[in-house]
Amino acid sequence: MAQQHLDPTAPTGEALAGYLRAQATEFLRALRLHRETGGATGNGTEDSVDAARALRRSVRRISGSLHTFRPLLETEWSESLQPELAWLSGTLTMEHAYAARLERLLLALHRLSGATVFPSQARAAVAAVSSTAAAGTDAVVGSRANATANSRADVAAGGRANAAAGSRAAGAGHADVAAGSRAAGAARVGAAAPGTAGPPTPAPTTDRGNLTVGAAKAGALLERQLTLARTRAHSTALQALGSSRFHAVADKIAVLASEVPLTPTAPTTPLHPLATAAEERLTDAITALPLVTAGSPYNAEALIHGLSPDPSPHPQDAPWHQVRLLLRLHRYAREALHGTGGPIDVRLLTAGQALDRHRDASEAAAAAASAARTPRIAPATAYALGVLHADQRHEVEAARFAFQQSWQKQAVSTP
């Protein structure tokens, strides 16, 4: 039998060990910076934001490498560490995700309603949330007490005014949410009015007036809900970073910075087969994407599901989120092979950006739909939330189209 000769320049387990040591060192550096800034990731300062981002980035890369190159690492060690890294990554991500979601929704409301006051309100809201979250949960509850009371008073006043009209007001909220979705859907796809042809016509004055009236209350409702969620995520992150569970994870990563528990054969085992397997899993998942149902310009099924009483995530989104995860694992595998200073794959970069947009838009649409399920909201508020939900679902479709075009175009141009 002929002996197989391996390329001596091919990356092996030693390259993986170097990559993991570098990421562990980056984690320790970010943790030190995080502690120097007081651990207040919500105060909006550049150093604290950079520290939180670096922590999340290093944790994701270590966890992804443990997943892709598991056969080269000690089984007991990797299987015990990976769930803890997933817990830490999710905990550190939530506060940033809620802040970005709030800003996205407020800016979308401004764009849809045409109200000139919304940009300053969005910036003020984000700045207020950042400064308040740094003070802790108790401070947030105190500083938001008046604003919450006023917002609730506005919503309650709208609900009482509409309740006085009779029993028909009980179903007005859901009807206006659906009407808002239909109006936004027709506007985003450039559809003309029924029975007409030609270029898109502007939205009726009555619809724009309803949207303008409801946008302010919808923004206040979203701000209250997402601010509370972000405050809780901030407190959870602070508690996690001070827990014994986190210290145990940090100790393991500190050891990883100097010693990587490879298997006896790992130093001479090439990385390419495992990296290629990660790429094949990504390719298979992209091939299986539901482009027939999820890629239509006006996806009515997604709108109906989002506004239904069922709060579960939309089933169309799950395969795309899975592709985003597999794309990230493929990128990390490439980094382990070529180093962080290796060549940049434009195809992966643009595809990742499109999938990030998809994730952000789908979660923002879910937040708008969740706010629309709030009991006893005014019909104008429900209408604005319906328009907002439809707008974000169309952003989802646009991100899917951008991903498909970018991936296919790069694939054709690749020799």
ROLUMLUM-429194 format. One line per field, with one value per residue (C-alpha): residue number from 1; residue in one letter; x negated, y, z. Coordinates in steps of 0.25 Angstrom, whole numbers, padded with zeros to 4 digits, always signed. Each point is the difference from the previous one (the first is absolute). Example, Ala and Ser with C-alpha at 12.3 -4.5 7.8 and 13.67 -1.06 7.14 Angstrom:
2
resi = [1  2]
resn = [A  S]
x = [-0049  -0006]
y = [-0018  +0014]
z = [+0031  -0002]
//
This chain:
415
resi = [1  2  3  4  5  6  7  8  9  10  11  12  13  14  15  16  17  18  19  20  21  22  23  24  25  26  27  28  29  30  31  32  33  34  35  36  37  38  39  40  41  42  43  44  45  46  47  48  49  50  51  52  53  54  55  56  57  58  59  60  61  62  63  64  65  66  67  68  69  70  71  72  73  74  75  76  77  78  79  80  81  82  83  84  85  86  87  88  89  90  91  92  93  94  95  96  97  98  99  100  101  102  103  104  105  106  107  108  109  110  111  112  113  114  115  116  117  118  119  120  121  122  123  124  125  126  127  128  129  130  131  132  133  134  135  136  137  138  139  140  141  142  143  144  145  146  147  148  149  150  151  152  153  154  155  156  157  158  159  160  161  162  163  164  165  166  167  168  169  170  171  172  173  174  175  176  177  178  179  180  181  182  183  184  185  186  187  188  189  190  191  192  193  194  195  196  197  198  199  200  201  202  203  204  205  206  207  208  209  210  211  212  213  214  215  216  217  218  219  220  221  222  223  224  225  226  227  228  229  230  231  232  233  234  235  236  237  238  239  240  241  242  243  244  245  246  247  248  249  250  251  252  253  254  255  256  257  258  259  260  261  262  263  264  265  266  267  268  269  270  271  272  273  274  275  276  277  278  279  280  281  282  283  284  285  286  287  288  289  290  291  292  293  294  295  296  297  298  299  300  301  302  303  304  305  306  307  308  309  310  311  312  313  314  315  316  317  318  319  320  321  322  323  324  325  326  327  328  329  330  331  332  333  334  335  336  337  338  339  340  341  342  343  344  345  346  347  348  349  350  351  352  353  354  355  356  357  358  359  360  361  362  363  364  365  366  367  368  369  370  371  372  373  374  375  376  377  378  379  380  381  382  383  384  385  386  387  388  389  390  391  392  393  394  395  396  397  398  399  400  401  402  403  404  405  406  407  408  409  410  411  412  413  414  415]
resn = [M  A  Q  Q  H  L  D  P  T  A  P  T  G  E  A  L  A  G  Y  L  R  A  Q  A  T  E  F  L  R  A  L  R  L  H  R  E  T  G  G  A  T  G  N  G  T  E  D  S  V  D  A  A  R  A  L  R  R  S  V  R  R  I  S  G  S  L  H  T  F  R  P  L  L  E  T  E  W  S  E  S  L  Q  P  E  L  A  W  L  S  G  T  L  T  M  E  H  A  Y  A  A  R  L  E  R  L  L  L  A  L  H  R  L  S  G  A  T  V  F  P  S  Q  A  R  A  A  V  A  A  V  S  S  T  A  A  A  G  T  D  A  V  V  G  S  R  A  N  A  T  A  N  S  R  A  D  V  A  A  G  G  R  A  N  A  A  A  G  S  R  A  A  G  A  G  H  A  D  V  A  A  G  S  R  A  A  G  A  A  R  V  G  A  A  A  P  G  T  A  G  P  P  T  P  A  P  T  T  D  R  G  N  L  T  V  G  A  A  K  A  G  A  L  L  E  R  Q  L  T  L  A  R  T  R  A  H  S  T  A  L  Q  A  L  G  S  S  R  F  H  A  V  A  D  K  I  A  V  L  A  S  E  V  P  L  T  P  T  A  P  T  T  P  L  H  P  L  A  T  A  A  E  E  R  L  T  D  A  I  T  A  L  P  L  V  T  A  G  S  P  Y  N  A  E  A  L  I  H  G  L  S  P  D  P  S  P  H  P  Q  D  A  P  W  H  Q  V  R  L  L  L  R  L  H  R  Y  A  R  E  A  L  H  G  T  G  G  P  I  D  V  R  L  L  T  A  G  Q  A  L  D  R  H  R  D  A  S  E  A  A  A  A  A  A  S  A  A  R  T  P  R  I  A  P  A  T  A  Y  A  L  G  V  L  H  A  D  Q  R  H  E  V  E  A  A  R  F  A  F  Q  Q  S  W  Q  K  Q  A  V  S  T  P]
x = [+0000  -0006  -0002  +0007  -0009  +0007  -0004  -0010  +0006  +0014  +0006  +0001  +0005  -0012  +0006  +0013  -0007  -0006  +0014  +0006  -0011  +0001  +0016  -0002  -0010  +0009  +0011  -0009  -0004  +0015  +0004  -0011  +0005  +0014  -0004  -0007  +0012  +0008  +0007  +0011  +0002  +0012  -0006  -0003  -0015  -0009  -0009  +0012  +0007  -0013  -0003  +0014  -0002  -0013  +0005  +0011  -0009  -0010  +0010  +0007  -0013  -0005  +0014  +0001  -0014  +0003  +0012  -0007  -0013  +0006  -0007  -0014  +0003  +0002  +0015  +0003  -0007  +0007  +0014  +0000  -0005  +0008  +0014  -0006  -0005  +0014  +0006  -0010  +0001  +0015  +0000  -0010  +0008  +0014  -0002  -0006  +0011  +0011  -0007  -0002  +0014  +0006  -0008  +0004  +0015  +0000  -0007  +0009  +0012  -0006  -0003  +0014  +0008  -0008  +0000  -0011  -0001  -0004  -0015  -0003  +0009  -0007  -0013  +0005  +0006  -0012  -0009  +0010  +0000  -0015  -0002  +0011  -0005  -0013  +0006  +0006  +0014  +0005  -0005  +0007  +0013  +0000  -0004  +0010  +0011  +0006  -0002  +0007  +0011  +0002  -0001  +0010  +0009  +0000  +0003  +0011  +0006  +0000  +0007  +0010  +0004  +0002  +0007  +0010  +0004  +0006  -0003  -0006  -0013  -0004  -0004  -0005  -0014  -0002  +0007  -0009  -0012  +0004  +0004  -0013  -0007  +0008  -0003  -0015  -0001  +0007  -0009  -0013  +0002  +0005  +0014  +0010  +0014  +0010  +0005  -0010  -0013  -0012  -0011  +0002  +0009  -0002  +0006  +0014  +0000  +0009  -0010  -0012  +0008  +0003  -0015  -0005  +0010  -0003  -0015  -0003  +0007  -0005  -0014  +0003  +0005  -0012  -0009  +0006  +0000  -0014  -0006  +0005  -0005  -0014  +0000  +0002  -0010  -0010  +0003  -0001  -0014  -0005  +0004  -0006  -0013  -0001  +0005  -0009  +0005  -0007  -0013  -0001  +0002  -0011  -0009  +0001  -0003  -0012  -0006  +0004  -0009  -0012  +0004  +0009  +0005  -0002  +0001  -0013  +0001  +0005  -0013  -0002  +0014  +0004  +0011  +0005  +0010  +0007  +0001  +0005  +0011  +0004  +0001  +0008  +0010  +0002  +0001  +0011  +0008  +0000  +0004  +0012  +0005  +0015  -0002  +0013  +0009  -0009  -0006  +0013  +0000  +0013  +0000  +0014  -0002  -0011  +0009  +0012  -0009  -0006  +0013  +0007  +0002  -0011  -0013  -0010  -0010  +0003  -0004  -0005  -0011  -0006  -0007  -0006  -0005  -0006  -0008  -0005  -0005  -0007  -0006  -0006  -0006  -0006  -0006  -0007  -0005  -0006  -0007  -0006  -0005  -0006  -0001  +0008  -0009  +0003  +0008  +0014  +0010  +0010  +0011  +0000  -0001  +0012  +0008  -0002  +0004  +0013  +0003  -0002  +0010  +0009  -0001  +0001  +0013  +0007  -0003  +0005  +0013  +0002  -0001  +0010  +0010  -0002  +0003  +0012  +0005  +0000  +0015  +0008  -0009  +0006  +0004  -0010  -0011  +0004  +0000  -0014  -0006  +0007  -0007  -0013  +0001  +0003  -0012  -0010  +0005  -0002  -0014  -0001  +0003  -0010  -0011  +0003  +0000  -0013  -0006  +0004  -0005  -0013  -0002  +0003  -0007  -0013  +0002  +0001  -0013  -0008  -0008]
y = [+0000  +0013  +0010  +0013  +0012  +0012  +0014  +0005  +0014  -0004  +0005  -0010  -0001  +0009  +0011  -0002  +0001  +0013  +0005  -0004  +0006  +0013  +0001  -0004  +0012  +0009  -0004  +0003  +0013  +0004  -0005  +0009  +0012  -0003  +0000  +0013  +0007  -0005  -0011  +0010  -0004  +0008  +0014  +0002  +0003  -0004  -0009  -0007  -0003  -0005  -0009  -0006  -0002  -0007  -0009  -0005  -0001  -0009  -0008  -0003  -0004  -0009  -0007  -0001  -0006  -0010  -0004  -0002  -0006  -0008  -0013  +0007  +0004  -0008  -0005  +0003  +0013  +0005  -0005  +0006  +0014  +0002  +0001  +0010  +0008  +0000  +0005  +0011  +0005  +0000  +0007  +0011  +0002  +0003  +0014  +0005  -0007  +0007  +0013  -0002  -0005  +0013  +0009  -0007  +0000  +0015  +0004  -0009  +0007  +0014  -0005  -0005  +0011  +0012  +0006  +0010  -0003  -0014  +0001  +0008  -0009  -0012  +0005  +0005  -0013  -0008  +0010  +0000  -0016  +0000  +0009  -0006  -0015  +0004  +0004  -0014  -0006  +0009  +0013  -0004  -0003  +0014  +0008  -0006  +0001  +0013  -0003  -0014  +0006  +0011  -0011  -0009  +0012  +0003  -0014  -0001  +0013  -0005  -0013  +0007  +0010  -0012  -0008  +0011  -0003  -0013  -0015  +0001  +0006  -0013  -0006  +0014  -0003  -0013  +0006  +0012  -0008  -0009  +0013  +0006  -0013  +0001  +0014  -0001  -0012  +0007  +0012  -0008  -0009  +0012  -0005  +0009  +0001  -0011  +0001  +0010  -0002  +0009  +0005  -0001  +0010  +0007  -0005  +0006  +0012  -0007  -0011  +0009  +0008  -0012  -0005  +0014  +0000  -0014  +0000  +0008  -0009  -0012  +0005  +0003  -0014  -0007  +0009  -0004  -0015  -0001  +0009  -0009  -0012  +0006  +0004  -0014  -0005  +0010  -0005  -0014  +0002  +0007  -0011  -0010  +0007  -0001  -0014  -0012  -0006  +0011  -0001  -0015  +0003  +0012  -0010  -0010  +0010  +0006  -0014  -0001  +0012  -0008  -0014  -0006  -0015  -0006  -0015  -0008  +0000  +0014  +0007  -0008  +0000  +0009  +0010  +0001  -0012  +0005  +0014  -0006  -0007  +0013  +0006  -0011  +0001  +0015  -0003  -0011  +0009  +0011  -0010  -0004  +0015  +0001  +0010  -0003  +0004  +0009  +0008  +0006  +0015  +0001  -0012  +0001  -0013  +0006  +0013  -0009  -0009  +0012  +0007  -0013  -0002  -0011  +0007  -0011  +0004  -0001  -0014  +0007  +0007  -0012  -0006  +0014  +0001  -0013  +0004  +0012  -0009  -0009  +0012  +0005  -0014  -0001  +0014  -0004  -0013  +0009  +0009  -0013  -0004  +0013  +0009  +0012  +0008  -0010  +0004  +0006  -0008  +0011  -0010  -0004  +0014  +0005  -0013  +0002  +0014  -0004  -0010  +0009  +0010  -0012  -0004  +0015  +0002  -0013  +0003  +0014  -0005  -0009  +0011  +0009  -0012  -0003  +0015  -0001  -0011  +0010  +0000  +0013  +0008  +0011  -0004  +0011  -0007  -0014  +0006  +0006  -0013  -0008  +0009  -0001  -0016  +0000  +0009  -0009  -0012  +0006  +0003  -0015  -0003  +0011  -0006  -0014  +0005  +0007  -0012  -0009  +0010  +0002  -0015  -0004  +0011  -0003  -0015  +0003  +0009  -0010  -0009]
z = [+0000  -0004  +0012  +0000  +0001  +0007  -0005  +0011  -0001  +0002  +0013  +0011  +0014  +0004  -0008  +0007  +0014  -0004  -0005  +0013  +0009  -0008  +0002  +0015  +0002  -0007  +0010  +0012  -0006  -0002  +0014  +0006  -0008  +0004  +0015  -0002  -0005  +0012  -0008  -0004  -0015  +0000  +0002  -0015  +0002  -0011  +0009  +0006  -0013  -0006  +0012  -0001  -0015  +0002  +0010  -0008  -0012  +0007  +0006  -0013  -0007  +0011  +0001  -0015  -0001  +0010  -0008  -0013  +0004  +0012  -0005  +0003  +0014  +0013  +0000  +0015  +0000  -0013  +0004  +0013  -0005  -0012  +0007  +0010  -0012  -0006  +0013  +0001  -0014  +0000  +0014  -0006  -0013  +0006  +0005  -0013  -0008  +0007  -0002  -0014  -0002  +0007  -0009  -0013  +0003  +0004  -0012  -0009  +0007  -0004  -0014  -0002  +0007  -0005  +0013  +0002  +0015  +0000  -0003  +0012  +0008  -0005  +0004  +0014  +0002  -0003  +0008  +0012  +0000  +0000  +0011  +0008  -0002  +0006  +0013  +0002  +0001  +0012  -0007  -0013  +0007  +0007  -0011  -0010  +0010  -0005  -0014  +0001  +0008  -0011  -0011  +0007  +0002  -0015  -0004  +0010  -0004  -0014  +0004  +0008  -0011  -0010  +0011  +0001  -0015  +0004  +0000  -0014  +0006  +0006  -0014  -0006  +0004  -0007  -0012  -0001  +0001  -0012  -0007  +0003  -0005  -0013  -0002  +0002  -0009  -0011  +0001  +0001  -0012  -0008  -0002  -0006  +0006  -0004  -0014  -0004  -0008  -0001  +0009  +0015  +0007  +0013  +0012  +0003  +0009  +0010  +0002  +0001  +0010  +0008  +0000  +0004  +0012  +0004  -0002  +0012  +0009  -0007  +0002  +0015  +0002  -0007  +0008  +0013  -0004  -0006  +0011  +0011  -0008  -0001  +0014  +0004  -0010  +0006  +0014  -0004  -0007  +0012  +0009  -0009  -0001  +0015  +0002  +0003  -0013  -0008  +0008  -0003  -0015  +0001  +0008  -0012  -0010  +0008  -0001  -0014  -0003  +0004  -0002  -0011  +0004  -0014  -0002  -0002  -0015  -0002  -0002  -0013  -0005  -0011  +0002  -0014  +0001  +0012  -0006  -0013  +0007  +0006  -0013  -0006  +0011  -0003  -0015  +0003  +0009  -0011  -0010  +0009  +0002  -0002  -0011  -0007  +0012  +0007  -0011  -0006  -0001  +0009  +0009  +0006  +0008  +0008  +0003  +0004  +0009  +0007  +0003  +0005  +0015  +0000  +0005  -0005  -0010  -0015  -0006  -0013  +0008  +0007  -0012  -0003  +0014  -0001  -0012  +0007  +0011  -0010  -0008  +0013  +0003  -0014  +0002  +0013  -0006  -0011  +0011  +0006  -0013  -0005  +0013  +0003  -0010  -0012  -0013  +0001  -0007  -0005  -0003  +0015  +0004  -0008  +0003  +0015  -0001  -0007  +0010  +0012  -0006  -0002  +0015  +0005  -0009  +0004  +0015  -0002  -0007  +0012  +0010  -0008  +0000  +0014  +0003  -0008  +0009  +0012  +0005  -0001  -0009  -0009  -0014  -0005  +0008  -0005  -0015  +0002  +0005  -0011  -0010  +0007  +0001  -0015  -0003  +0008  -0007  -0013  +0005  +0003  -0015  -0005  +0008  -0005  -0014  +0002  +0006  -0012  -0010  +0007  +0002  -0014  -0007  +0008  -0003  -0015  +0000  +0008  -0010]
//
